[in-house]
Amino acid sequence: MESSSVARRYAQALYDYAAEENALDAVRSDCQAITRLIESSDEFSEFVNNPTIPAGVADNAVTSLFTDESHPATLRFIRFLVSRGRLDQLGGVCALLEQRICDDAGILKVKITAAHDLSGGQLDSMKEKLSARYGKQIEAEVSKDVDLIGGFKIQVGDTIQDFSIATKLEQFEQQAINA
């Protein structure tokens, strides 16, 4: 998700506001849930990114959707975005807030895609090596992709390290063709 300078300013404001309200953990949790909702629901994503929805309708919708499900600070902030016509920045604000909180806590988020389910020991070993390499606590999102045949891929930010057998076979095939 691309972040704009507008989203960065709003994310900083939300961070400051949540810290002031002693609600950083709750607001972080709400933002994680909102991010999952935006990613999993086309309807919600379209709603958030639709500038033609009148502010009153959008405010009623977010109020009814988030009143029972989120911290009051999160709801107030979302309603503030609606009042400013900036609801389309919600996804970026949530992503940037998460990044800021992780940076402050020394946490690095990585995505690990493996050909097979990783055992607890394998995952712990990978996290330990990544922690030593980057000097941060590792928070890993693990998924499975049988098309890798064997091995795994690790994504840290925009960098992907590919240790899969499928890629090794492709490289071997290209070398054989070019030889």
N, C-alpha and C positions, 0 to 999 in steps of 0.2 A: 504494500500500500504506500503510495507516494505521499509525502507530507509537504504541505505548503508552509510558507512563512506565517500565514494566518493560523493554520493548525498549530504551529509551534507556539505562537503567542497564547492561544487559547489553552493549550496543554500546560504551559507554564502557569497560567492563571488558575487552572483547575488544580494543579499541584499545590500551589500556594494556598488556595482556598481549603483544600482537603487537609493540608498540614495544620492550618489555622483551626479547623474544626476537629482536629485529632481523629481524622477519618481516612487517612491514607490507605490503610489496609482494606477497609470497606469499599472505598471508591475504586481502588485497584481491582478488587474482585468484581465489582459492577462493570467496570470497563472491560475486563476479560470476558464476562458474559455477553456484553454488547458486541464485542468483536466476533465472538462465536456466532451470535445471532445474525450479524451482518453477513458473515461468510456462509452461513447455512440457509438463510431465508432470502430468496430472491424478492419476495414481497416486502420484507422489512428494508432490504437494501434499496429497492426502488423508492420506497416511502422516504427514507432518509435523504436520498439524492434527488428528489423531485422538487424543484423550486416553485412549481405552480400550485402546490398545496397551500391554501391560505393559512396564515399564522395561527388563527384561532382553532382551526381544524387540527393542525399539527400539534398545538399545545394540548388540546383535549386528548388526542391520541397518545402522546407520550405520557401525559399525566395518568391516564387510565392504565397504560401498559406498565409503567415503572413505579407507581405509588407503593404497591405492596411488595414489589420485588427488589427495590434498591434503597440504598441509604438516602436520606433526605438531601444531603449535600450533592449527590449525583443527580437526583431529580431536579434540584434547583438549577444546577449547571446546564442540564439538557434543556430545561425550559428557557434559560437565558440564551442558549444557542438559537432556539426557535424564535425568540423575540428579536434577535439580531439578523434573522434570515440566514443563519449559518449552520443549520442542522446537517448540511452536507459535509461539514468538517468533523462530525462526530467520530467516524472511524479513524481518521488521522489523529485526532486528539487522543483517543484511547490508546492507539499504538505508541504515540510519543510519550504519553504518561507512563505506560508500561516500561518503555525504554529508559526513561529517567529514573524510575524507581529501581529498576535492575542495576543501572549504572551506580546509583547511590549505595546500593547494597553489595556491589561487587559480584553481581550475578551475570553470567553470560549464557544466553539462550542458544541452543544448538538443535538442529534437526538431524536425527540419525535414521536412515532408511536402510534396513537390512533385508537380506533375501529370506531369512528365517527368523523366528522369534528369538530374541536374545535372552539368555539366562540372566538372572540377577547379578551373578559374578561377572559376566561379560560386560554388562552395562556399567557396573561399578568400576571395572578396570578401564573402560573407555573414558568414563567421566573423570577418573583420577588422572589419566594421561593428558586429557584435554585441560584439566585444571592446572596441572604442572606447566603445560605449554603456554597457556594464556594468563596464568596468575589470577584466575577468578574462580568462584564457585560455579559449577556447571549445572544448568537446568536443561534437561534433554527431553525433547519430544521425539518419541520413537514410533516409526511406522514400518510396515512390512511390504515388500515388493518382490514377489517371486520371480519376476522377469530379470532380476539381477543375477539369477542362477546361484550365486554364492557371494560372500563378501558383504560390503556395505558402502554407503555414501554418508559423508558428514557435511552438513551445511552450517557454516558460521557466517552470519551476515549474508553478503553476496558471494562468498567464496564456497565452492563445493569441492571437496576432496573425494575422489571416486576410487574406491578400492574393490570394485565389483568384478566378478569374473566375466560378466557380460561385456564390460568395457575392455577388459584385457583381451578377450576374444576378438572384439572389433578392431582393436589396435593391431593385434597379430594378423588379422585378415588384411588390413590396409598395408602392413609391411610386406606381406607375401605378394600382394597385387603390385606394389610399387617396386619390388625387387627385380 
